[in-house]
């Protein structure tokens, strides 16, 4: 389509907007954390510079969003809780508006960017873990993919959701950062200034230091069990990944993950049926997908 759709990604570390036409991202603007800190400022940011060429507005945000555009619970943006993004923006822009979860936008964008496969799974592996399944041009269901239990022992790690043993509590980047900080403190290892704990873990793993090998072994085991569960349920031929941890960790431990998957699958061959690829435009796929879902609405 040639329509121009204003897309707005509302995030706790700053918001972004762009005008999207098909797969083309135009007039990109990003804000810093705290620059937009109330609803009025968000609506003004969303509407700024819109013209008669824009056919509507599509929001993406992390959190639970009702079909009518009400943000039930926003991740890391408490002032957005209870806000109706659709009605509030319509009052300013006088145009059609949708509001969707950011993972919904990401998987719709992935579909458009990787050639519209009929069936695949999109996974974000970053500070947390998000998942969506795409089939025949639609999202099968909204879900919390990071909160599948992979460790039922009484000593399983506590997750941010309040439960123990979720894959996010073991493999999520924030959980791994805390683990690396704890390990290095106990061992008297100093992480150089300016180096993130997760990057330090990667470097020490490549250098074959045992503590780093052990941490990545734990991650590979949990991710392998997680993917085996997903493959048992969905039998997807393709996973499209995004997120800093996917980008950095998968090249290091993909073979270990595959080994653990095979051990946990009824048919070990199903592991080989799941191809991995990275999102071609991880910074833009949610914006592109928001526009795609607007076109479907």
C-alpha positions in Angstrom: 0.0 0.0 0.0 1.0 3.6 -0.5 -0.8 5.0 2.5 1.3 6.8 5.1 0.7 5.7 8.7 2.0 7.5 11.7 3.5 4.9 14.1 4.5 5.5 17.7 6.5 3.1 19.9 6.0 4.1 23.5 8.9 2.8 25.7 10.2 3.2 29.2 13.6 4.3 27.9 12.2 6.8 25.4 9.5 6.9 22.7 9.9 6.9 18.9 7.7 7.8 16.0 7.9 7.4 12.3 5.8 7.6 9.2 5.6 4.2 7.6 4.7 3.4 4.0 4.8 -0.4 3.4 8.3 -1.4 4.5 9.7 2.2 4.2 10.3 4.1 7.5 10.2 7.9 7.0 10.7 10.9 9.3 12.0 8.9 12.2 12.2 10.8 15.6 13.4 9.4 18.9 13.2 10.8 22.4 15.3 10.2 25.4 14.1 8.6 28.7 12.0 11.1 30.7 11.6 13.5 27.7 8.0 12.4 27.5 6.5 11.8 30.9 2.8 12.4 30.7 -0.2 11.6 28.5 -0.6 15.1 27.0 3.1 15.2 25.9 2.7 11.7 24.4 -0.4 12.7 22.4 1.3 15.9 21.2 4.4 13.8 20.1 2.2 11.4 18.2 0.3 14.1 16.4 3.2 16.4 15.6 3.6 17.1 11.9 0.7 15.0 10.7 -0.9 16.0 7.4 -3.8 15.0 5.3 -1.5 12.4 3.7 -1.6 10.4 6.9 -4.4 7.8 7.1 -4.1 7.0 10.8 -2.0 6.4 13.9 -0.7 3.1 15.2 0.8 2.7 18.7 3.0 -0.1 19.9 3.8 -0.4 23.6 5.0 -3.0 26.1 2.1 -4.1 28.2 -1.4 -5.3 28.3 -3.6 -3.3 25.9 -7.3 -3.9 25.5 -8.9 -4.0 22.0 -10.5 -0.6 22.6 -7.0 1.0 23.1 -7.0 1.2 26.9 -3.6 0.4 28.5 -4.4 -1.9 31.3 -0.9 -2.3 32.5 2.2 -0.6 30.9 5.6 -2.0 31.4 7.8 0.6 33.1 5.4 3.5 32.3 3.0 3.8 35.3 1.5 7.1 34.0 0.2 5.2 31.0 -1.9 2.8 33.1 -5.6 3.2 32.4 -5.1 5.6 29.5 -7.2 5.1 26.3 -4.6 5.7 23.6 -7.2 5.4 20.8 -9.8 7.9 22.1 -7.2 10.4 23.4 -5.4 10.5 20.0 -8.6 10.6 18.0 -9.6 13.7 19.8 -6.5 15.5 18.6 -5.9 13.9 15.1 -9.5 13.2 14.0 -8.3 10.0 12.3 -8.3 6.3 12.8 -6.1 5.0 15.6 -5.1 1.5 16.9 -3.0 0.5 19.9 -1.2 -2.9 20.1 1.4 -4.7 22.1 5.0 -4.2 20.9 5.5 -7.9 20.4 2.4 -8.0 18.2 3.9 -5.2 16.1 7.3 -6.9 16.0 6.1 -10.2 14.6 3.8 -8.5 12.0 6.9 -6.5 11.0 9.1 -9.5 10.8 6.5 -11.2 8.6 6.6 -8.3 6.1 10.4 -8.1 6.2 11.2 -11.7 5.7 8.9 -12.3 2.8 5.5 -13.1 4.5 6.1 -16.7 5.5 2.8 -18.5 6.2 3.9 -19.9 9.6 6.6 -18.8 12.0 7.4 -17.7 15.5 9.0 -14.4 16.5 11.0 -14.3 19.7 12.6 -11.2 21.3 15.5 -12.2 23.6 16.8 -9.1 25.3 16.3 -8.0 28.9 13.2 -10.2 28.9 11.7 -12.7 26.5 8.7 -12.2 24.3 7.0 -14.6 21.8 4.3 -14.5 19.2 3.2 -17.1 16.6 2.2 -15.9 13.2 0.1 -18.0 10.8 -1.6 -17.1 7.5 -1.3 -13.4 8.1 -2.5 -13.3 11.7 -1.2 -13.5 15.2 -2.5 -16.7 16.8 -2.8 -15.3 20.3 -1.2 -12.8 22.6 0.8 -14.5 25.2 3.6 -14.1 27.8 6.2 -16.3 26.3 8.9 -15.4 28.9 6.9 -17.0 31.7 6.9 -20.6 30.6 8.3 -22.7 33.5 11.5 -24.5 32.7 12.7 -25.2 36.3 10.3 -26.7 38.9 12.9 -27.2 41.6 12.3 -25.5 45.0 15.5 -23.5 44.4 14.4 -22.1 41.0 15.2 -18.5 40.4 12.5 -15.9 41.2 11.1 -14.1 38.2 9.9 -10.5 38.0 6.3 -11.9 37.6 6.5 -13.4 41.1 6.8 -17.0 40.0 9.8 -19.2 40.1 11.6 -21.0 37.3 10.3 -19.0 34.3 12.6 -19.0 31.3 12.9 -15.2 31.6 14.3 -15.7 35.2 17.1 -17.8 33.8 17.7 -16.6 30.2 16.5 -13.0 30.3 19.3 -10.5 29.9 18.4 -8.7 33.2 18.6 -12.0 35.1 21.9 -12.9 33.5 23.3 -9.5 34.3 22.5 -10.0 38.0 24.1 -13.5 37.8 27.3 -12.2 36.2 27.6 -9.5 38.8 27.1 -12.0 41.7 29.6 -14.5 40.2 32.3 -11.9 39.5 31.9 -10.4 43.0 32.3 -13.8 44.7 35.3 -14.6 42.6 36.9 -11.2 43.1 36.8 -10.5 39.3 36.6 -6.8 38.3 34.5 -6.0 35.3 36.3 -3.2 33.3 34.7 0.2 33.3 32.4 0.8 30.4 31.9 -3.0 29.7 28.4 -4.4 30.4 28.2 -7.5 32.5 26.7 -9.5 29.7 29.4 -8.4 27.2 32.0 -9.4 29.8 30.3 -12.8 30.0 30.6 -13.2 26.3 34.3 -12.3 26.3 35.1 -14.6 29.2 33.2 -17.4 27.5 35.2 -17.1 24.3 38.3 -17.1 26.5 37.0 -20.5 28.0 36.9 -19.4 31.6 34.9 -22.0 33.5 32.6 -19.7 35.4 31.4 -18.2 32.1 31.1 -21.7 30.5 28.9 -22.8 33.4 26.6 -19.8 33.1 26.1 -20.3 29.4 25.6 -24.0 30.0 22.7 -23.1 32.3 21.3 -20.7 29.7 21.6 -23.2 26.9 19.9 -25.9 29.0 16.9 -23.6 29.9 16.6 -22.2 26.3 16.8 -25.7 24.8 14.0 -26.9 27.1 11.9 -23.8 26.3 12.3 -24.2 22.6 11.6 -27.9 22.8 8.3 -27.1 24.6 7.4 -24.6 21.9 8.3 -26.9 19.1 6.2 -29.7 20.7 3.2 -27.4 20.8 3.5 -25.5 17.6 5.9 -27.4 15.2 7.0 -24.1 13.6 9.5 -24.3 10.7 11.0 -20.9 11.4 12.0 -18.7 14.4 12.8 -15.0 13.7 14.8 -13.6 16.5 15.5 -10.1 17.7 17.1 -8.6 20.8 20.6 -8.0 22.0 20.9 -11.3 23.7 19.7 -13.2 20.7 22.3 -11.4 18.5 25.2 -12.1 20.9 24.4 -15.4 22.6 23.0 -17.5 19.7 26.2 -17.6 17.8 28.0 -18.8 20.9 25.6 -21.5 22.2 23.1 -22.4 19.3 24.7 -25.9 19.0 24.2 -26.5 22.8 20.7 -25.3 22.6 20.0 -27.7 19.7 21.5 -30.6 21.6 19.2 -29.9 24.6 16.2 -29.6 22.4 16.8 -33.0 20.8 17.0 -34.6 24.2 13.6 -33.2 25.2 11.6 -33.8 22.0 9.5 -36.8 21.3 11.0 -36.9 17.8 14.6 -35.4 17.9 14.3 -34.6 14.2 11.9 -31.8 15.1 14.8 -29.7 16.3 16.3 -29.6 12.8 12.9 -28.6 11.4 13.1 -25.3 13.3 15.2 -22.9 11.3 16.7 -19.7 13.0 17.1 -16.3 11.4 17.5 -12.8 12.7 15.0 -9.9 12.1 16.4 -7.9 9.2 15.4 -4.6 10.8 15.1 -5.2 14.6 14.9 -1.4 15.3 12.1 -0.9 12.9 10.1 -4.1 12.7 7.6 -3.1 15.4 7.0 0.2 13.6 6.6 -1.6 10.3 4.4 -4.2 11.9 2.2 -1.5 13.6 1.5 -0.1 10.1 0.8 -3.5 8.7 -1.7 -4.3 11.5 -3.4 -0.9 11.0 -3.9 -1.8 7.4 -5.6 -5.1 8.5 -7.8 -3.4 11.1 
